């Protein structure tokens, strides 16, 4: 069956649909072809993925087949599956995503782990956190789920983006613990800040240099929001902002944790040099489990 053919040719059961679509996605070099096929068919049929396995011989109705066929065509052309179904799992939590926000990625889970480890090591029983450039809200929300006594503020420059973060905050029942603010980087209205200073700032900032945008994979370059990928400069301007301005927002001994690019090879050294130039010391260097390159850096201004 090709995607121009009608999916209702007998017998297009759930099992056969998944098999054919997996093979089709493999030929089209779609990442994780079987998983993508399952996600799309579950979405089209209004079921959970696990339900598909108990219904392999079932033939979906025509409206489901038509919807699935359209999704398969778009995914085969490398439109991100997360945008097609408007949902992405991150740290075992589900987040609504649209083309207004960056798709949460597994490597960002490293940032979550580092921050949680820091809070536990420092015995911060009720930490106050700031997430700069929150996007879907996945970092702040996941941290609050992992740190049940924490409170968080999260910023973004876009009202459209904050609307998605607000939906996710409500979905995870965290409206009493997460405050969303419109702000450009750390230029936050002081009247909206809490009385106490933050224990830490976490961020996955736009770190793709403007001249590298054209070399990104097409499914990223052509579909994900440019302002969440690139700073429009050399890829390091958000780190400069944090190194220069974060201290005014942090309590004594407070820390900054950032995700960095795995390319170029000197990205970690460049970010460390930026923070060192403003008196920060490296507190953590953590490598990505997949590629083995430094992915998260932590900095502190304390004398510890």
N, C-alpha and C positions, 0 to 999 in steps of 0.2 A: 504493500500500500504506500503510495506517495501522498504528500499532504494536499495535493490538488484533487485527490480522489475523495469520494464521500466516505466518511467513517462508518456509515450504517450498512456497509456491505457485510453480509452474514459470514460468520458470526463474530462481530467485533466485541468480544467479551473484555472484561477488565484485565484479565491475565494477558490476553493477546495485545490489547492496547499498550500495556506497560512494556511488554517485550519488544513490540515494534518501535515504540517511541524511544526506548533506551538505545536500540540499535541506530535509529535515526539520529539521535543526539550525539552518539559516539562518532558517527560519520561526520557530523557537523562540528565536532570538537567542542561540544558544550561540556563545561565542567560538571562532574558528578552526574552523569546522564541518568542513571537509575533513580537517584534521589529526586532530581528535577522532574522526571516523568511522574513519580508518585505524588509529589507536591502539587503539580498542575492538575492531575486527575482528581485528587482529593478535593482541591479547590473547586473545580468545575462541577463535581457531583455533590458538593456540600457535605462531605464526609471527612472523618479523620483518616490519616494515612493508614493507621492500624486496621481500620475497617476494610480496606481494600483487600487485605489478605484473606479475609473470610468470604469474599465475594468474587473470587477469580472467574467463576463461570457465568457471572451475571452480565447481561448486556445492558449498558446504560441507555436511557431514553434519548430520543433525537436531540432535544435541546441541550443535554449534557454533552453529547458527542460534538455538536456544532461549537459549543463554547470551548471544549477541549481542543478541537482542531485549530481554532483561532489562536489559542494560547501556545500550542505546539509550534505553529508557524512563527510566531513572534520570538519564542525562546530559541528556535533554531537559527534565527537571525541575530542571536546574541543579545536580545533584550533581557536584562536581569530578571530572573524568576521572582526575586523578592518584590520587585515593582509590579510584576504581573499579578501577584496574589496580595500585594500590599501588606506583607508580613514577613518578619525575619526572626529566627530564634537566635538569642544571644545569652550565653551563660545559663542555658536551660529555661530562659524566660522568652515569652513572645512579645514582639514589638511591632506596632504598626509603622510602616514606612511608605513614603511616596517619593516621587522624584524631587521633592523639595529637600530631602535629607539624605545623607550618606548611608549606605547600607552597612549595618554593624558587621564587623569582621572578627573571625576567631582570634586573630593576633591581638586585638584590643582586650581580650579576656586576660592577657598577661598584665595589663595595667590594673585591672580589678584585683588580681591576686596580690600584686605588689602593694597596693594601697591597703588592702585588708591585713596583710602581714605586718605592715608598718604600724597600723592602729593597734593590733594585738601586741606587738613587741613593745610599744610605748605605753601599753595599758591605758589607751584612750577609751574610756568607758562610754562617753557620749560625745564623739567628735563632731565638729562643725566643718562641713566640707563645701568646697566651691568647685563646680565643673564649668570651665570656660569653653564656650562654643559647643553647647550640649547636643545639637542636632536632634535626633530622635529621643534623647534623654536616656539612652541605654546605659551610659556610664553612671550617672547620678542615681538612677533608679536601681541598678544592680548593686551598687555600693550600699544603698539604704536597705536592700533586701539582705545583704550579707552582714550589715552592721545595724542590728535592730534598734539600737539606742541613738543612732546618729541622726543629725539633721543636715540638710543640704540646700544650697542655693545653686542655681544653674543659669547660665546666660547664653544668649544668642542674639545676633544682630537682626535677625529676620523674624517678623511677626508670623509669617507662614510656617516657618520652622518651629517656632514656639507653640503654635497651635497643635502640631503633631506631638511635640513633647508633652503638652498638656493632656492630650488624649491618652498617651501612654501612662502618664502619672495617675490619671483617674482610673485607667484599666487596672493598674497595680495597687490601687487604693492607698496612695501615698501623698495625697493633696495636703495632709496635715504636717508632712515632714519635708516636702520639697517645694521651694519657692522658685518660680521661674521669672527671670528678669530680662528685659530687652536691653542689651548693652553691646557696644563695639569693643571686643576684647575685654580689657579690665576697666574701661571707662564707665564705671557703675555709679549711678546717682547715689551719693552718700546717704541721703535720707531713706533709701530703701535697704541699706545694709543693716545687719543685726548689730546689737550693742557690743557683743563680744567678737573678737577677731577669729579668723578661720584657723583651724588646726592644720589644714592642708588644702592645696589646690591641685586638681587633676585635670588633664586636658589631652585630647587627641586633636591637635590643631591641623589646619591645612599645611602640609609640608612638601607638596610637590612644587618644584621650581617652575616658573612660567615657561621656560624654554624646554621643559621635559613633558609638558602636557600632551603634545602631539604624539609622543612615543608610548603613551599609556595604551593598554588593551582597549579595543573598540567598545566593548561592553561597559567599560568604566568611562572612557573619554566621551562617548556619545550619549550617555544616559544619566550618569550621576552628576550632582550639582557642582559646577566648577568652583564656586566659592568655598565649598567644603573640601576640595581637593588641593587647591593651589592658593597661595597668598598673593599671586600676581607679581611676585618678586623673585627672590632667590630661594624661597622655601624655608627661610630661617627667621622671618620677621616676627612671627608669633612668639618664638622663643626669646627674641630680644625684648618684646613687650613684657613677658613674664619675668625675665631676669631683672628688668628695670623697675617694674611696678608691683610685683607680687609681695614684696616685703611689707609694704604699707598695709596690706590686707591680712597678714599672718600674725598669729600669736607668737610669743617667744618660743623658739624651737620648732616653729612651723616648717613645713616642707612642701616642695613642689614636685609632682610626678607627671612626666610627659611621655607620650608615645612618640617615637621618631621613625623616620624612613629606614628601610633596610638597604636602600641605595641612595646616594653613592656610598662607597665603602668608608668614607671619612665622615659620614653624617654624625655618628656619635661623638667623635672628636670635635667636630665643629660646634655642636650644641654645648658640649662641656666647656669649650673655650668661651662661648658667649656668657654662660653663667659664671664662670670663673672670673671673667672681667668685671663682674659686679659683686664680687666677694662671696659667691656661693661655693659650697663644697659638695662634691659628689657623695650622695648617700647610698645610691643603689644603681647597679648596672645589671639588667636582666635580659637574657637572650630569648629570642623567639624559639619555640620548640621545633618549628618546622625547618627554618633555614639556618638556624644557629648563629644569627647575627643579633647584636644588641638592639632591642626593640623598645625598652622602657628605661628611662633615666630618672633618678630621684636626686633632689638637691635640698640642702638645708643651709641656713645662715647661722645656726647655733655653733657654740664652741665645743660641742660634745665630740 
